Amino acid sequence: MPGGGAEIDGGVGIEQPRDLRDVRRLSHEAMATVYEVYTVHADAEYAAQAAQATFDLVDRLERELSRFLPNSDITRINHLAAGESTRVTPSTLECLVIARHMFDLTGGAFDVSIGTGLPTLELDTEDFVVCATTRGVRVDLGGIGKGYAVDLMAELLEEWGVHTSLVHGGFSSVVALEPPPGHDGWPLTLSDPSASSRVLTRLSVCQTALGASGLRKGDHIVDPRTYDPVRGRRAAWVAVPRPTESARDGSSEQQHRAAPAAVTDALTTACMLLSLDEIETLCANSPGLKAWVLEDTQLVHFPALG
């Protein structure tokens, strides 16, 4: 384990990783970022095999979800004319369903089509078919795909019995499972993306998904409702608890699985755009949802502390 804060893109880091004894870190590059599995397991070789299985899963998802690959599901969707349809994998369809739900929940502040008409796509959840009712819809799942991949990685680790783990994609999408020995949670920090040495708050989390968005790389977040770039707000973080095991076991009966990291991916983007009052209302109406917003130099926490 390296020393320091291990902070990456999203302004999230593991605090003092050197103090986490017996924690192994395994890494894999995909989807233009680095995915990592931090884990503690009595059989190191078995844990490495489990981590490799999750990395293989991410590679498969990238082939399905990337708009940059010529025969991916998303590329085919983006080339549909009005009235045309294409069959997609269950994972792609599920990711689109979640994206549509987040579009509705945030009033269009999160929109994987960047204003080109996500609601006009018809999603057949039984036959896994996407139909375009208008032409010109352009889908980019970059704002939700990493979180979705991290969700599936965490579920796969649990299937392998590797429960003491933390999974992340570039530290902007994080799922914490059971904590390492001697800790009540994984020790995480939220830092200013433009000044990583400035720690804003410290968290101890388990069975929790955490997402992050920030402007360290410039104006790469655009309001799909107005096409204006984010101004003034420098970063946002959202945390939601993972569903209980019994709820996850029943997910096959739902329209889509509970995917908390995908949800936090979407909501952090939305929280870069929504007003503080809108974020407060969103948290009040969503049990367990927590958000932090960096307004210039002030960190605002929802629900409010005190």
N, C-alpha and C positions, 0 to 999 in steps of 0.2 A: 504494500500500500504506500502511495506517495505521502509526503508531508504536506502541510498547508491546507488550503480550503478546497482544493479540487474543483474550483468554480469554472463553469463553462458558459456557453451562450446565454442561457436564460436568466442569469443572475441568481441561480440556485447552486448551492454547493454542499458537500459533506464536510462538516466541521471537524478539524483535527483527525483526519482519517487514520493517522499513525496510531491513534489510541484504540482503534477498533481491532482488537486482536483476533487473529485467525480468519479475518475477512479476506476472501479472494476476490480479485477483480478481473473480469474477462471482457474483452472489447471486440467490436466488429464495426466496420464502416459500411453504411448503407443509407439510402435516401439523403445523401449529401450531408450526413452527420455521423457521429460516433455513438453507437449503442453500447451500453455496458450493463453487465450483471455483477452486482456485489453480493456475495453469498457466503454463508457459513454452513459447512456440511462435514460430517465425519469422514466421508469418502470423497476426497478431492477430485479423483478421476471421474467419479459418477457425476459430481456437480459440474465438471467441465463438459461432460457429454450432454447434460441437461441444458447448459448455456448454449452449446453449439446447436442443439435442436431449436432453441428460440431464435438464434441467428439465421438458421435455414428458413424459419418461418418468415422473418423479416424480408429476406431476399425474395421469397415467393410473393409476399404482399407488394413489394416494390414493382415486380413485373406486372402486377395487376393494376396498381393504383397510380403509377407514374404517368404524367401527361407527356413526358419526354421520350417514352419508348413507343415505337411505331405501331405495335400491335397490342398495346395494353387495353384494358377495358375502358379506361378514361379517354384514351386517344380515339377509340372507336365511337364513344359517346359524343365527343367533341366534333366529330365529322358527320353526325346524323343530320339529315335534312328533315323538314317538317313531315311528319307521318311515318318516318323510318324508326326502326327499333333494333336493338342488339341484345343478345343474351350475355350476361356477365356472371362472374363467380358470386357465390353467397357472400363472401367477404366484401366485395365491391358494393353489392346491393345494400348490405348492412351499413356500411360506412356512409353511403348516400342517404339512407333513411335517418341516421343519426344527424348528418349535416342538415337535412331538411328540418328536423325537429329543432335544432339549434337556431336555424334561420327564423323559425316561428317564435321561439322563446325570446330571442333578442330583438325582435322587430326588424330583422334584416341587417342588423349590425354585423352579424357573422354570416357571410354569404360566400360559399365556395365557387360561385359563378361570377363573383365581382359585378353584380348587377346585370348580368346577361340573361337571366331568366330561369334560375333554379326551380321556382315553383311550377314552371311549365313542363318539366320532365315528369312523366308518369312512371311510377316505380311499381312493378309487379313483384310483390314479395313472395309469391307462391312459385312462379316460374322463373324468377331471377331475370327479368327482362326490363330494360329501360327504353321508353318510347319518347321521342321528341315531338311535341305538338307544335313547336315553332322552330325555325332555323336560327343558328347563331349562338346557341348556348355553349359556353366554354367553362368547363369544370376544372378546378385545380384543388386537389385534396391536400395540398401542402400544409394547410392550416389545421388539419384534423388527422391526417394519416399517421403522423408519428405517434400521437397519443393512442390511436387505435392499435397500432403495432405493439406499443408498450403494454396495453391492456392484454392482448393475446399472449405476449411473452410471459406476463405474470401468471396468467391462467395455466400456461403450459408448465411453468416451473412448479406450480402447485400439483399438477397431474403427475409430475416426476417425484413429488414428495420433497422438493427443495423449497421449504417454506421460509427459512430465514434468509431473506433476499431483498434487494432493492434493484429496480430496473429503471434505466433512463435512456432517452434518446436526446443527446446533446444537452442534457439537464434542463431542457425546456419542457419536457414531458417526463414525469417521474411517477412510478408506483412503488410505494414502500409496503412490503409484506411484513412478516414477523421481524422484530428487531434482533440485533446481535446480542449475545450473552452479556449480562450486566447493564443493559440499557432498557429503558421503557419505551424507546422509539429510536428511529434512525435520526441522528443529530444533523439537521440541515440548517443552512443559512440562506437568507434572502439578501442579495447585495445589489447596489446601484450598478446597472449594466455598463454605465459609462465610467465607473470607478470601482472596480471589483474589490478593492481593499476596504471599501466603505460598507460594512455589514449593517443592514437596516434592522433586522430582527432575526431571532433564532427560534427554531422549531424542533420538536421531538415528535416524530410521526410514525405510525404503523397502520397497516390496512387503510391506506390513504393514497389518493392520487393528487398530484400537484402539477399545475401547468404554469408557464411563465411566458410573457411577451415583453419585449423591450425595444428601444430605439438605438442601441449601441451601433448598429450597422447603418443608421441613417433612416430616411423616411420610407421604410418598406411596408408600412401599414397604412392602407388607404381606406377611407370610409366608402363602402360600396353603394351607399345611398346618395352620396354627394360627389364622390371621387376626389375629395380633399384629403391630403395627408394629415396624419396625427400631428398636432402641435401642442406643446406645453406638457402633456402627459408623457412621462419617460419610461414607465414600466408598469406592469400589472401581473399579479399572481392570483391564482384561484386554487383552493383545495376542497376536495369533496371526499367523504368516506367511501370506501369500497362497500358494495352490498355484502350482506352476510352470506355465508356459504349456502344456507338454505335458499336464499333469494337467487344466488347464481345457479344453483341446481335447477331452479324452475324457469330459467331464462329461455329455454327452448319453447316455452309456451307463449312467450311474448313476441312482439313484432321484431324486436332486436335485443341483443344482450345488453345488460347494463355495462356500459363502457366508460368508467369514470375518467380515465385519462383522456379519452377522446373528447369528453364533455369539457374537461378543464382546458384542453387545447382551444376549443371553440370559445369558451367564456373568457379566457384571458385576452384573446383578440377583441372580443366584444367590449371588454372592460377598458380597453384602450380608447374606445369610441363613445361609450355611453356616458351620460352625465352621472355625477356622484349620487344624485337622487335616484336615478334609474338603477344604479348598482345596489344601492341600499334596498330598494324595493325587490330586486331580483333575489338578494340574499334572504330577505324577510320571507319571501314566498317559497324558498327552497331549503328545507331543513338540512342542516349540516354543512351548507355551502358557506365558505369563508373567502374573502377577497382582500387583497392589499393593492393599493394604487399609489404610485409615486408621482405626485403632482409637483412638478419642478423639483424641489428638494424636500418636500414634506410627504411622509408616508401616512396614508389614510387607511384604516383597517375597518372592514365590515364583517360581521356586525361590530358596531362601535364598542371599544373597550370602556369599562367603567360604567 
